[in-house]
């Protein structure tokens, strides 16, 4: 059984949607799952593939300019990157702001 099948259950419609939306194969998705260990690559939340719980739902993060797939994230982390406009300086500024104001995670 493949990693994708183990985590997601084998669902032809999902496989088709992922292939056509992100232009990646099932094997490439399996590689992303293996690389991430089935966790969000930012916050390490365990990702779910068949869930209604939005905070644990896996998202395929991609560059909106090039379309290149970057990795797997949870919905909140994927949304956060989008809200920061995929800008590394914006994200670094936010981290500096939190550190400066004594916010601990």
N, C-alpha and C positions, 0 to 999 in steps of 0.2 A: 504494500500500500504506500502510495506516495505521501510526502509531507502535506501537500495540498489536500489530498483526500482525507488524511488523518485529522487535519485542523478544520477543513471547511466542509467535509462531506463532498462527495462527488456530485456536482450540480452542473449539468451541461449549459444551462442558461447563464449561470455566473461566469463560467469559463468563456463562453461566447462574448459576453458583455465586456469582460476584462480584456480579452484579445482585441476587440474592435475599438474600445475606448482608449486603451493605453498602448496598443500594438505590441503586446508581450504574450509569449506563449505560456502554457501551463508550466513548462520546465523553468522558464524565467521567473514565474511567480513562486515556484517551489524554492528556487535559489534565494529569492528575497526573504521568504519565510525562514529558511535555514540560516541566512546571514543574520537576521534579527533575532533568531531564537524564539520566534513567535511573540516577540515583545515590541512595543513602540521603541523606535530607535532614539527617541529623545528622553522620555520619562520612564521607560521600562515597564509600563502597564502591560499585562498579559493581554494579547489581542484575541478577540473572538471573531469567528468567521460566519457564524450563524447565530446572531443575537439581535434582539430589539433594543439592547442597552447601548445607546449611542456612544457613551464615553469609552466603551471597550471595543467598539466596532473598528475593524481594520480599514485603513484608508491607504490607497496607493498614492503616495506623494509624488508629484511631478512638476516640472518646470512649465509654467504656462506659456512661456515664450518659445522654447524649443520642443516641448512635449516629452522631453527625456524623463524617464522614471528615475526617481532618486532613492526611494525606499518605502518601507511600511511604517506608518504612524497611527496613533490613536486619533480619533476625531478631534479632541481638544487641541492636541499639538499641531495637527494639520491645519486647523482653523487659525491657530495663533500665528503660524508662519504666514498664512495668507493675510491676516490682519496687519502684520508687519511688512506687507508687500514683498515678501521673499527677499528682504533687504538685510544683509549681514550687519551693516552699520546700525540699522534701526534696532536689531536684536541685541547687538553689543551695547548700544546706548541704554536699552531697557535694563540689561543686566547691571550696568554701572549705576543706573538710577536706583535699582533695588539695593545694591550693596551700599551706596552712599547714604541711603535712608534707613539702614539698619534692618532691613528685611531679611530674615533667615528662612531657608526652606527646610 
